[in-house]
Amino acid sequence: MNFRKHPFFGNFLSMAGQLFFLFILGLSAAVLVSAFQPAPGYMDADYYYATGLQLAEGQGFSEPFLWNYLDAPEGVPHPSHAYWLPLTSLLAALGMSLSGKLSFAGAKIGFVLLAGLIPPLTAGIAYALTARRHTAILAGLLGVFSVFYLPYLPTTDTFGLYMLFGGLFFLLPTLIKNGLTRGFVYGLIAGLMYLTRADALLWLLIALILSTYQSSTEKNSPLPAPRSTLHASRFTLHASRFTLVLIGFLAITTPWLIRNQLAFGTPFSPGGAKALWFTSYNQLFAYPADQLGFAQWWASGLAEILRVRLWALGQNLQTAIAVQGAIFSAPFILVGAWHLRKDFRVQLGVMTWLITLAAMTLVFPFAGARGGFFHSGAALQPLLWALAAAGLEGFVSWGNRARGWHLKQARNVFATAFVGFALILSVFIHGQRVLGWGEGGQTWGDSYEYYSQLDQVLENLGISVEEILMVNNPPGFYIASGRPAIVIPDGDANTLLSAAQRYQADYVILEFNHPWGLNKLYDHPDQNRAFRLLWSDEYTYIFQVEIAP
């Protein structure tokens, strides 16, 4: 079959030219979205930008704020990345250092470039699966108009990195035929993914599982079941691959694990283990964190434990349909997966998706339902777009056989409609999330702008920039004001006072979005002698902590 003559994109473009065009489209979409994003936009992105700024300024892995208490921090400043991982911050720092711009404009350069790489990577996966150029281009266009992911790709968050590494994971069997080399590279990619997100330990598990099997690039068959007895040569081969995966992983992660050991006394992020025992999402901000553990988790009752996980399953399945499947493409992803079910890479994708869903439902239900599955699912998104394009091709082929559709004409009509839906939904989501369309909507930079205004209020009140304050979003407040801050803990006014005394915070900024235990303080700001009201507007109060330790 001569793919150069396919009518979908034109006979005159080579595949390299088409991939470059997809890169330009993806880059342009990211630049356009980024133009309306004057700030990172939310706490995760604020954190990576703030810690990247610290690195670019030569302050090392240190943060002048506390956004949780899970690792029982000593105070401010605090060793950074006790919960989140460093690679996203390093990319932000690299952009600022190379551009010479110690600002968000410099920090997001690398993320915008990554957004441009995602569409051609997606097209490469689709082409590897189907050997159809038009299917590859359609998949790449879905990567350009990525709907719910589009507003988040240009900002300082993990989405672009995770898509890149996850896409390479599925493309690797096509790129590298030698099983031993591929095992080592799988380990390297898993290591990079771990330095991006802690849940990438699941990808290390997948890589280790892969090391015990022959892929379809070596033998054209689905994943074979393990045999009860193996020849010595086969066992040695599997053991070698297993070892090479671990070597690759450790080659990437060992410096960071040593740093953690020196900073926290443990090789892994010390805050992450506490998340196993959450009984509500707000316990992410629990103080003191030693209240979190198996005993209090089990005391919530088996019925509640099961209810939470059923709720998380429902939320995550909604994410799968609405976000990963962008609603309209979800059925075609299933069709594509079914048609390609014998392909080793598709089996790998389905297995990884199920493991990720299980982890974000059973192990981390609150984090998963509140964005964790959205974040972790980004690694699978290039494969899902490729499967959607393959599913559409399968649907059109069925129409040709069963309904007598003209194959090329139907393919072009449906592909155009597919891309059109993706474009319209991407514009709509961009309008909602970034431009603030809809009643009560907020633009992307509203929080940053408001914190900047509060900084001016603090200056007018004569509060020094060295004073530690308590706020909802310490990383966001820091990048807007340059002031050290600690997070308002989950709990009541007594908990708030205890944390303020422990970390020598003399001022509290209490916003409309606050823990329910502080409703009384928020509704009656002048009735608690421990907190003296200094200033207020319609939604926010600034208190001075009155009672000394």
Secondary structure, DSSP 4 states (H G I P E B T S, - for coil): --GGG-TTT-TT--HHHHHHHHHHHHHHHHHHHHTT-SS--SHHHHHHHHHHHHHHTT--SEESEES--TT---SSSEES-SSS-SHHHHHHHHHHHHHT--SHHHHTHHHHHHHHHHHHHHHHHHHHHH--HHHHHHHHHHHHS-GGGGGGSSSSSSHHHHHHHHHHHHHHHHH---HHHHHHHHHHHHHHHHTT-GGGHHHHHHHHHHTTS--TTTSSSSPPPPPSS--HHHHHHHHHHHHHHHHHHHHHHHHHHHHHHHHHSSSS-TTGGGGGG-SSGGGGGBSSGGG-SHHHHHHT-HHHHHHHHHHHHHHHHHHIIIIISTTTTHHHHHHHHHHTTTSHHHHHHHHHHHHHHHIIIIISHHHIIIIIHHHHGGGGHHHHHHHHHHHHHHHHHHHHHHT---HHHHHHHHHHHHHHHHHHHHHHHHHHHTS--STT---TTHHHHHHHHHHHHHHHTT--TTSEEEES-HHHHHHHH---EEEPPBS-HHHHHHHHHHTTEEEEEE-SS--GGGHHHHHSTTS-TTEEEEEE-SS-EEEEE-S--
